[in-house]
Amino acid sequence: MFAGKMAISSLNSLLSVGILLLAFNVSYSYSSGDELKIKTATFLSPKFELGPGSVENRYYYNIKFPRGHIALKSFNGEVIDEAGNSIPLHETYLHHWVVGRYYQRSNASNPRSDHIFARNSGICQGGSLGQYFGLGSETRKTATYVPDPYGIEIGNPNEIPEGFEEKWLLNIHAIDTRGVEDRLGCTECKCDLYNITVDEYGDPLRPDYKGGLFCCYDHTQCKVRKGFQGARRSLYLRYTVKWVDWESSIIPVKIYILDVTDDGKRFNDSVGVHAHYGCRVEYDVQPCKANGVATDDCIDAKRTSVVMPNGGYVIYGAAHQHTGGIGSTLYGQDGRVICTSVPTYGEGKEAGNEAGYIVGMSTCYPNPGSVKIADGEKLTLESNYSKSTRTHTGVMGLFYLLVADHLPNPIQISHTDHVHMLVEKKASSYSWAVAVGILGVAIIITVAVGSYLKKRVEDGYEPILIN
């Protein structure tokens, strides 16, 4: 299917890239037997190049994406090389990828100008969490499928401003950790490893800022072991989108992204450098020691309360955490559990099973109508990390929710939809049991959650493998 190893000559390199583009840019398939025909397309991001210790963190505008009035059903991505090989996290760490929607003037000559960012439904509207999709190291084994009869509506001509076109952008943040001195430190963007004292705009960092996004921006360099030699290589984000043509029977869902760093404050121009948005996206986990060794009961539990301006029925939920995360839970105002999402850690070296890295997050698909959030309800988000003997910088505690205003009447979920969710769950190390009663409409989904990360070493986590 691919050209195999890349030849030295530039001619063969171009041939390999051409084959890759043909193989992945336009690949459509249709499911059979579904009430709504699911369409699938796989695309490639623009090429980016990384060498040992280098960083890619930029936005690509007007990426290839399905067009028309449709309902998005899923979005998944992973980093590959020019031959189409999946790249393991211990070589290129995928800090995150983000996909957003925007409207651009039809006659605009600059893709970065004359556009309106079409954000999700909240709640962090002032900051950088307006995306439609986004994951990180867990991307290969985290289900993103939206069950029938629901979908994320896009391309509605009534919502696109006159004189504008709907387009999509992609942000890729990848860190090449081949040969670096401190692999975990590089992935946590520790400022001293990058020799960074100012942000990407040249403004000085806070004296207490030890690591995070401000220290691993585009074209920064993490410290590499002396004498290590490694070639630069061309990489892509390969992403697969599933959708159906819009029909009146589809129920649209709203996307909410919650952030455990949200303190309820919102944008204030007077703050100055690194203006405060309320949702800071990242935070640090301080060390926990008992005689110099991290203990098993040393957990960092960070909580925040957020108010949902508009409620509805929860259709899907999943958390996003970094290495050391042991799960997040979203609680209702009365203390009920709305969704718990826990990580799966890898155990080997191959792509999708890298030891020491989160390779998947469990997801919640509540029984239809069983989980409802009231308008104005105060929710509590808790993000739990296993502490260690070292400070961990730039960790995240995000929570994705898909919420529907109403349910189908009567409640009807297709058999093929259950099958699809079962396949997705298997990839996330979940086992699902579905019992459908002949005399009534009943769906019982039992989720067996794997045990938390138990192996601990000096830094409190499983070691990140070094080749």
Disulfide bonds with the S-S distance in Angstrom:
Cys124-Cys279 1.92
Cys186-Cys222 1.92
Cys189-Cys216 2.07
Cys191-Cys215 1.93
Cys288-Cys298 1.61
Cys339-Cys364 2.11
